[in-house]
Amino acid sequence: GSMADSMFTLFAFMNGHEWHKVRPLLDMLPWTKPVFVAFTICGSWALLSVMTGVVSDHIQFVREEQQREDDEAREERREQLTMTLSQIFASADRNGEGYLSRDDFMEIFNSPYQVRRLQRAINQPLADVRRIFTWLDVENKGYVGFREFCEGLDCLEETVTGQRLLKVDSGIKLQCSALQRNIDSAASEVHDLQVALKRQHTELMTRIEAVLYKAEDEAAANHAAAVQRQSAIASASSAPPFCPGAAAVASSAAGGSGSGGAA
């Protein structure tokens, strides 16, 4: 036969057919049996791999296409929700300040028209929508901005998925990381401040000790000078007092005794 007939025979042999055509060859050359067995196994695996790859590629394509359609639908719904919420927010924000207080937020539910628009925009019970202000105002500021308002209602409407949970987990980790960096920076600043205070304390104590030593030396010098002055005063007070009359008598006596001797 031709090459095409041989390849078709091998393909049929791989699928379990045409065994009768190769049986004389197997009877004549028994050592060829492992060759045909290996060919059958490898061919079956190759065919199965090709079929699996084609099916998996098609499933992946369908999944990506469905994900793209879901993302487009979700984005379109989010745009419509944002537009509706922006109109409701603008009607409640009469002062145009860009945020709503609790009273302004509760005023929305007093308008049946705004309530109907809100219910068409998000399919959630009104009780949950009323409580969302408390959930959003985590810092107890008493007001929420437009972005918080839209993100909160959009999160309330969106179903909980693994992607959403991963996004929340990532946001929490980013906040914790930023907080840890701030704590580390504050700890470093406190350490630097402690080192500076310790250095200033050492310099201040050195100056205080120098002033005290100088004051002690001056006090000791003043005390020594005072002691010397007191000793001089004491010496002066213990000497006999000077008397002019006594000096004249003594000089006269000395003159008389000199005259007698001359005679």
C-alpha positions as CSV (number, residue, x, y, z in Angstrom):
1,G,0.0,0.0,0.0
2,S,0.9,3.7,-0.1
3,M,2.2,5.9,2.7
4,A,-1.2,7.3,3.4
5,D,-2.7,3.8,3.7
6,S,0.1,2.9,6.2
7,M,-0.5,6.0,8.3
8,F,-4.3,5.3,8.3
9,T,-3.6,1.7,9.3
10,L,-1.5,2.9,12.2
11,F,-4.2,5.4,13.3
12,A,-6.8,2.6,13.2
13,F,-4.4,0.3,15.0
14,M,-4.0,3.0,17.7
15,N,-7.8,3.0,18.1
16,G,-8.0,-0.7,18.5
17,H,-8.8,-1.6,14.9
18,E,-7.0,-3.3,12.0
19,W,-5.2,-5.7,14.3
20,H,-5.8,-8.5,11.8
21,K,-3.6,-6.7,9.2
22,V,-0.5,-6.7,11.5
23,R,-1.1,-10.2,13.1
24,P,1.0,-12.0,10.5
25,L,3.8,-9.5,11.2
26,L,3.5,-10.2,14.9
27,D,3.5,-13.9,14.4
28,M,6.6,-13.6,12.2
29,L,8.5,-11.1,14.3
30,P,7.3,-11.4,18.0
31,W,9.8,-8.8,19.2
32,T,7.8,-6.1,17.4
33,K,4.9,-6.5,19.9
34,P,6.4,-4.1,22.5
35,V,7.0,-1.6,19.7
36,F,3.3,-1.6,18.7
37,V,2.3,-1.5,22.4
38,A,4.5,1.6,23.0
39,F,3.2,3.2,19.8
40,T,-0.4,2.6,21.0
41,I,0.2,4.0,24.4
42,C,2.1,7.1,23.1
43,G,-0.4,7.7,20.4
44,S,-3.4,7.4,22.8
45,W,-1.7,9.8,25.2
46,A,-0.9,12.3,22.4
47,L,-4.5,12.2,21.1
48,L,-5.9,12.6,24.6
49,S,-3.5,15.5,25.3
50,V,-4.6,17.3,22.1
51,M,-8.3,16.8,22.9
52,T,-7.7,18.0,26.5
53,G,-5.8,21.0,25.3
54,V,-8.5,22.0,22.8
55,V,-11.3,21.6,25.4
56,S,-9.3,23.4,28.1
57,D,-8.5,26.3,25.7
58,H,-12.2,26.6,24.7
59,I,-13.3,26.5,28.4
60,Q,-10.7,29.2,29.2
61,F,-11.9,31.3,26.3
62,V,-15.5,31.0,27.3
63,R,-14.6,31.8,30.9
64,E,-12.7,34.9,29.9
65,E,-15.5,36.0,27.6
66,Q,-18.0,35.6,30.4
67,Q,-15.8,37.5,32.8
68,R,-15.4,40.3,30.3
69,E,-19.2,40.5,29.8
70,D,-19.7,40.4,33.6
71,D,-17.2,43.2,34.1
72,E,-18.8,45.3,31.4
73,A,-22.2,44.7,32.9
74,R,-20.9,45.5,36.4
75,E,-19.2,48.7,35.2
76,E,-22.4,49.8,33.4
77,R,-24.4,49.1,36.5
78,R,-21.9,51.0,38.6
79,E,-22.0,54.0,36.3
80,Q,-25.8,54.1,36.4
81,L,-25.7,53.7,40.2
82,T,-23.1,56.5,40.5
83,M,-25.3,58.8,38.3
84,T,-28.4,58.1,40.4
85,L,-26.6,58.5,43.7
86,S,-25.0,61.7,42.5
87,Q,-28.4,63.2,41.8
88,I,-29.8,62.0,45.1
89,F,-26.7,63.3,46.9
90,A,-27.0,66.7,45.2
91,S,-30.6,67.0,46.1
92,A,-29.8,66.3,49.8
93,D,-26.7,68.5,49.8
94,R,-28.6,71.8,49.6
95,N,-25.6,73.9,50.6
96,G,-23.3,72.3,48.0
97,E,-20.6,71.5,50.6
98,G,-19.8,68.1,49.1
99,Y,-20.8,66.0,52.2
100,L,-24.0,65.0,54.0
101,S,-24.7,65.3,57.7
102,R,-26.8,62.7,59.4
103,D,-29.8,64.9,59.3
104,D,-29.3,65.5,55.6
105,F,-28.9,61.8,55.0
106,M,-32.1,61.0,56.9
107,E,-33.9,63.7,55.0
108,I,-33.6,61.5,51.9
109,F,-36.0,58.9,53.4
110,N,-38.6,61.6,54.0
111,S,-39.1,62.0,50.2
112,P,-41.0,59.2,48.6
113,Y,-39.6,60.1,45.2
114,Q,-36.0,59.8,46.4
115,V,-36.8,56.6,48.2
116,R,-38.2,55.0,45.0
117,R,-35.1,56.1,43.1
118,L,-32.9,54.7,45.8
119,Q,-34.8,51.4,45.7
120,R,-34.5,51.1,41.9
121,A,-30.8,51.9,42.1
122,I,-29.9,49.3,44.9
123,N,-32.0,46.3,45.7
124,Q,-31.6,46.4,49.4
125,P,-33.9,46.8,52.4
126,L,-34.4,50.4,53.5
127,A,-33.4,49.4,57.1
128,D,-29.9,48.5,55.8
129,V,-29.7,51.7,53.8
130,R,-30.6,53.7,56.8
131,R,-27.8,52.1,58.9
132,I,-25.2,52.7,56.3
133,F,-24.5,56.2,57.5
134,T,-23.3,54.7,60.9
135,W,-21.2,52.1,59.1
136,L,-19.5,54.7,56.9
137,D,-18.9,57.3,59.6
138,V,-16.3,55.2,61.4
139,E,-14.5,58.3,62.8
140,N,-17.7,59.8,64.2
141,K,-17.2,63.0,62.2
142,G,-20.9,63.5,61.8
143,Y,-20.8,63.6,58.0
144,V,-19.9,61.5,54.9
145,G,-18.5,62.6,51.6
146,F,-19.9,61.8,48.1
147,R,-17.2,59.1,47.4
148,E,-17.9,57.4,50.7
149,F,-21.6,57.6,50.0
150,C,-21.3,55.9,46.6
151,E,-18.7,53.3,47.6
152,G,-20.8,52.3,50.7
153,L,-24.0,51.8,48.7
154,D,-22.1,50.1,45.9
155,C,-20.5,47.7,48.4
156,L,-23.9,47.1,49.9
157,E,-25.3,46.1,46.5
158,E,-22.4,44.0,45.4
159,T,-22.3,40.3,46.2
160,V,-19.6,39.0,48.3
161,T,-17.0,37.3,46.1
162,G,-13.4,36.1,46.6
163,Q,-12.2,39.1,44.6
164,R,-14.1,41.5,46.9
165,L,-12.7,39.8,50.0
166,L,-9.2,39.9,48.6
167,K,-9.7,43.6,47.8
168,V,-10.8,44.3,51.4
169,D,-7.9,42.2,52.8
170,S,-5.5,44.1,50.6
171,G,-6.9,47.4,51.8
172,I,-6.6,46.4,55.4
173,K,-3.0,45.2,54.9
174,L,-2.1,48.5,53.2
175,Q,-3.5,50.5,56.1
176,C,-1.7,48.3,58.6
177,S,1.5,48.7,56.7
178,A,1.1,52.5,56.6
179,L,0.3,52.4,60.3
180,Q,3.4,50.3,61.0
181,R,5.6,52.7,59.1
182,N,4.2,55.7,61.0
183,I,4.8,53.8,64.3
184,D,8.4,53.0,63.3
185,S,9.0,56.6,62.3
186,A,7.5,57.9,65.6
187,A,9.6,55.4,67.5
188,S,12.7,56.6,65.7
189,E,11.9,60.2,66.4
190,V,11.3,59.4,70.1
191,H,14.7,57.6,70.2
192,D,16.4,60.6,68.6
193,L,14.6,62.9,71.0
194,Q,15.7,60.8,74.0
195,V,19.3,60.9,72.8
196,A,19.2,64.7,72.3
197,L,17.6,65.1,75.8
198,K,20.3,62.9,77.4
199,R,23.0,64.9,75.7
200,Q,21.5,68.2,76.8
201,H,21.0,66.8,80.3
202,T,24.7,65.9,80.4
203,E,25.8,69.3,79.1
204,L,23.5,71.1,81.6
205,M,24.8,69.0,84.6
206,T,28.4,69.8,83.5
207,R,27.6,73.5,83.5
208,I,25.8,73.3,86.8
209,E,28.7,71.5,88.4
210,A,31.2,74.1,87.0
211,V,29.1,76.9,88.4
212,L,28.8,75.1,91.8
213,Y,32.6,74.5,91.9
214,K,33.2,78.1,91.1
215,A,30.8,79.3,93.7
216,E,32.5,77.0,96.3
217,D,35.9,78.4,95.4
218,E,34.7,82.0,95.7
219,A,33.0,81.1,99.0
220,A,36.2,79.5,100.3
221,A,38.3,82.6,99.2
222,N,35.8,84.9,100.9
223,H,35.9,82.9,104.1
224,A,39.7,82.9,104.2
225,A,39.7,86.7,103.6
226,A,37.1,87.1,106.4
227,V,39.2,85.0,108.7
228,Q,42.3,87.1,108.0
229,R,40.4,90.3,108.7
230,Q,39.1,88.9,112.0
231,S,42.7,87.9,113.0
232,A,44.0,91.4,112.2
233,I,41.2,93.0,114.2
234,A,41.9,90.7,117.1
235,S,45.6,91.4,117.0
236,A,45.0,95.1,116.9
237,S,42.6,95.0,119.9
238,S,45.0,93.0,122.1
239,A,47.9,95.7,121.9
240,P,48.3,98.3,124.8
241,P,46.6,101.6,124.0
242,F,48.8,104.7,123.2
243,C,48.8,107.5,125.9
244,P,50.5,110.9,125.3
245,G,50.8,111.8,129.1
246,A,52.6,108.6,130.0
247,A,55.0,109.2,127.2
248,A,55.9,112.7,128.5
249,V,56.4,111.4,132.1
250,A,58.7,108.6,130.8
251,S,60.8,111.1,128.8
252,S,61.0,113.5,131.9
253,A,62.2,110.6,134.1
254,A,64.8,109.7,131.6
255,G,66.0,113.4,131.5
256,G,66.3,113.7,135.3
257,S,68.3,110.6,135.7
258,G,70.7,111.8,133.1
259,S,71.2,115.2,134.9
260,G,72.0,113.5,138.3
261,G,74.6,111.3,136.7
262,A,76.3,114.3,135.3
263,A,76.6,116.0,138.6
